[in-house]
Amino acid sequence: MAWPMKNFFTTVLAVFTAFVASILLLIGLLVIASITGEDPTPKVEENTLLRIPLSGTLEDRAVEDPLAGLDAALLGMDVPKALGMNELMAALEHAAQDDRVQGILLEQGAFAAGYGMLEELADYLKEFKATSGKPIYSYGEYYTQKGAALSAIADSTILHPGGIFELRGIGTSSTYYKDFFDKFGIEPLVVRGTGNKFKSAVEPYIASEMSDENRLQLTHLITQFWDFIGDQFEAKGIDRATLDRAATDFIGMDADACLEAGLVDALGYKEDIMNHFEDRYSLLHYADYAAQIPPVKATDRIAIIYANGSIGNGSGDESTIGTENIVKALRKADENKRVKAIVLRVNSPGGSALTSDIIHHTIADIEKPLIVSQANYAASGGYYISCNADAIFTNSTTITGSIGIFMSLFTAEELMTQTLGLNVEEVQTHPMANFPNLAKHPDEAQYAILQRMIDRGYADFTGKVAEGRSMDIDYLLPLCGGRVWTGDDAVDNGLADLEGNLSDAIAYAAKEAGIETYKLYELPTVEDGLEKYLKSLGAAKAENLPFLDHPAVQELEFLATNPGLQARLNPIFLEL
């Protein structure tokens, strides 16, 4: 009777577990419903001041995730809204012509953005002021450096008397692991395209210090980024020398010093400042305003396809580019008769060369006007999928180029044989049958095979760029080798056509298609927070382990899940 009794208890346990899981799921759905079931969107009143909370990371699209605000909701706090450029662009362009909207309030906080999209938001704010004549105000207890750059556009910048105005200059750092690997007998094997000295994505694993080439391009980038910040403050009447002194002395920690230097216009406490605005205006969140913009009455469409994140071998999602999501979106737009032109919004540091080539090939088959709009990054694989567009728009601060290719593997022959005392014996029909082998570093013949494969991939990459950009290969090659450029450089050297934001690219696409009135059609479609929650049930959340957030661990994870040729930007550039 022991065996049937065991089955009985197993069945009871399974039923009980399923019951508990169902109850938890129901509770979760009720919580989510309570979060998402907010009051109807507030109406646009006369004398409205649009609130733009500069908090969180500026993304291309605001994808709401109810679970992200779960803790805040349970504590009775406001659930933060995602900061989406698509809504900001629509709100600012429409508000400039709306007599009900009297101005903009930038509410400063822990704001983060890549320089390309930071530049775009600055352009939209400047355009709002120029076309409407309406004021922009900025208030914060804490200004990040990028938030501070936007505040320079405001007519009035107010800082808390004990607040921080984080103006300190631009820098970056990278940890190099070669000596660490040497201590443990770990041997990174990196094969780069011949002459790819600037291709620094895996440099930290094969070198003890930064190469001259990487230091050169990083110095060039951060200098141009600082020039961008300086340009914003020069428009406010603060010369570059004053700005440099402010950064050198880090006066942003002293509100009075910021006021004296002219970085801010006034000091004040939040409750006093907000009471001042609330007495004079009806405050409305920009996303609530954007939701009420009347739809354009038009049959024609311009598709905006968001290619966002690293390029990998999977299907892709809102934050990654895969073999399915972007290809399907391109074909869907191409087959839709109402779509007259396509804008491919590229915000990617690259990744898998194979996936990049698949997307490149798909674009080549599209006959409709296809315009690329580069956001923060369109580098390496991100440039690969851009190069055969009809035109490339870029921001002056976009990180682009990095035309190069590499392959990386890891061996641990010394660690396994000498330290651990492990001996690996092989049986094979051909020299490459057991390659790669963790316990054996490749010999010269094997390395030569890899080098030939990488060089063929590099020749294919550069050849397609030359064809797509209508360039002579001899002119192009000195621009490659993995060299990173800003958008400003790219326009000068022919890797891009025009400086301009997403709106400029859309307008150009409409002109190429010969249409004046059109609706925007965003692809790929995104899952809402509830859909993502349901898919995640029962999945292991390894990402919750803090040590897995380390860049080195993430790099190794990417290499493990995306074998083969890589066209990818050094992660250090993503931290600028």
Secondary structure, DSSP 8 states (H G I E B T S, - for coil): -HHHHHHHHHHHHHHHHHHHHHHHHHHHHHHHHHHH---------TTEEEEEEEEEEEESS----GGGGHHHHHTT------EEHHHHHHHHHHHTT-TTEEEEEEEEEEEE--HHHHHHHHHHHHHHHHHH---EEEEEEEE-HHHHHHHTTSSEEEEEEEEEE------------HHHHHHHT-EEEEEE-TT-TT--TTHHHH-SS--HHHHHHHHHHHHHHHHHHHHHHHHTT--HHHHHHHHHHTGGG-HHHHHHHTSSSEE--HHHHHHHHHHH-EEEEHHHHHTTS-----S-EEEEEEEESEE-SS-EETTEE-TTHHHHHHHHHHH-TTEEEEEEEEEE-EEEHHHHHHHHHHHHT--S-EEEEEEEEEETHHHHTTTTSSEEEE-TT-EEE----EEEEEE-HHIIIIIS--------SSTTTT-SBTTB---HHHHHHHHHHHHHHHHHHHHHHHHHTT--HHHHGGG-TT-EEEHHHHHHHTS-SEE--HHHHHHHHHHHHT-SS-EEEEES----HHHHHHHHTT---GGGSGGGGSHHHHHHHHHHHS-S-EEE--GGGGG-
